[in-house]
């Protein structure tokens, strides 16, 4: 069963928040994935209280510039195995967070190519 999520985008900034109806304190932290350095391309959000106890509960991602997201970022996110999500406002149901980010990136590129044509 997919989890309700919320997509926010403004220009090249994109955020996906899981369980937007539950207001929990989020903290940004890099995932423990050997060999992966997200740099400033993607920020991972975790439940603050659980992180204090050594648990990692994924609550979403923020991408400062979707155009700069690289394949290694998608692969790293898949390795975290976040739950499937529903984004009803975008008519996306049962997709992975990676699928949603790829969709946003592709949509943005398509829009830019139409504008420049």
C-alpha positions as CSV (number, residue, x, y, z in Angstrom):
1,X,0.0,0.0,0.0
2,X,1.3,3.4,-1.0
3,X,1.8,6.2,1.5
4,X,0.3,9.7,0.9
5,X,3.0,12.2,-0.1
6,X,3.1,15.8,-1.1
7,X,5.1,17.3,-3.9
8,X,6.3,20.9,-3.8
9,X,8.1,22.5,-6.7
10,X,9.2,26.1,-7.4
11,X,11.4,26.6,-10.5
12,X,14.1,24.0,-10.1
13,X,13.6,23.3,-6.4
14,X,11.6,20.1,-5.6
15,X,10.6,18.6,-2.3
16,X,8.7,15.4,-1.6
17,X,7.3,15.0,1.9
18,X,5.9,11.7,3.1
19,X,2.8,11.7,5.3
20,X,2.2,15.5,5.0
21,X,-0.7,15.3,7.4
22,X,1.6,14.1,10.2
23,X,3.6,17.1,11.5
24,X,6.8,15.7,12.8
25,X,10.2,17.4,13.4
26,X,12.4,16.5,10.4
27,X,16.2,16.6,10.3
28,X,18.4,16.6,7.3
29,X,21.1,13.9,7.3
30,X,23.2,12.1,4.8
31,X,22.3,8.4,4.4
32,X,24.9,5.8,5.5
33,X,25.7,4.6,1.9
34,X,29.4,3.8,1.5
35,X,30.9,5.5,-1.6
36,X,28.0,8.0,-2.0
37,X,28.3,11.7,-1.4
38,X,25.2,13.7,-2.2
39,X,27.0,17.0,-2.0
40,X,24.4,19.8,-2.4
41,X,22.3,17.9,-5.0
42,X,19.9,16.2,-2.7
43,X,18.9,16.5,1.0
44,X,17.4,13.5,2.8
45,X,14.9,14.2,5.6
46,X,14.5,11.8,8.6
47,X,12.3,11.7,11.7
48,X,14.3,13.7,14.3
49,X,13.2,11.8,17.4
50,X,14.0,8.4,15.8
51,X,17.3,9.6,14.5
52,X,18.3,10.5,18.1
53,X,17.8,6.8,18.9
54,X,19.8,5.6,16.0
55,X,16.8,4.7,13.8
56,X,16.3,6.1,10.3
57,X,12.7,6.8,9.3
58,X,12.7,8.4,5.9
59,X,10.4,11.4,5.7
60,X,11.3,12.9,2.3
61,X,13.8,14.6,0.1
62,X,14.6,18.1,-1.0
63,X,16.3,18.8,-4.2
64,X,17.7,22.4,-4.6
65,X,18.0,22.0,-8.4
66,X,16.3,19.1,-10.1
67,X,18.3,19.7,-13.2
68,X,21.5,18.8,-11.4
69,X,20.3,15.5,-10.0
70,X,22.5,12.7,-11.3
71,X,21.9,9.0,-11.9
72,X,24.0,8.2,-8.8
73,X,21.5,10.2,-6.7
74,X,18.6,8.1,-8.0
75,X,20.5,4.9,-7.4
76,X,21.3,6.0,-3.8
77,X,17.7,6.8,-3.1
78,X,16.6,3.4,-4.4
79,X,19.1,1.8,-2.1
80,X,17.3,3.4,0.9
81,X,14.2,1.6,-0.2
82,X,11.6,4.3,0.7
83,X,8.0,3.3,0.6
84,X,5.8,3.7,-2.5
85,X,3.9,6.9,-2.5
86,X,0.7,8.5,-3.9
87,X,0.8,12.0,-5.2
88,X,-2.9,12.6,-5.9
89,X,-2.4,16.2,-7.1
90,X,-0.1,15.0,-9.8
91,X,-2.2,11.8,-10.6
92,X,0.7,9.6,-9.6
93,X,-0.2,6.5,-7.6
94,X,1.9,3.7,-6.2
95,X,5.2,5.1,-7.5
96,X,8.6,5.2,-5.9
97,X,10.1,8.4,-4.7
98,X,12.7,7.9,-7.5
99,X,9.9,7.5,-10.1
100,X,8.4,10.8,-8.9
101,X,11.7,12.7,-9.1
102,X,12.4,11.3,-12.5
103,X,8.9,12.4,-13.6
104,X,9.5,15.9,-12.3
105,X,12.9,16.1,-14.0
106,X,11.5,14.8,-17.3
107,X,8.5,17.2,-17.1
108,X,10.7,20.1,-16.5
109,X,13.1,19.2,-19.4
110,X,10.1,18.8,-21.7
111,X,8.7,22.1,-20.7
112,X,12.0,23.9,-21.2
113,X,12.4,22.3,-24.7
114,X,9.0,23.5,-25.7
115,X,9.7,27.0,-24.5
116,X,13.0,27.2,-26.3
117,X,11.6,25.8,-29.6
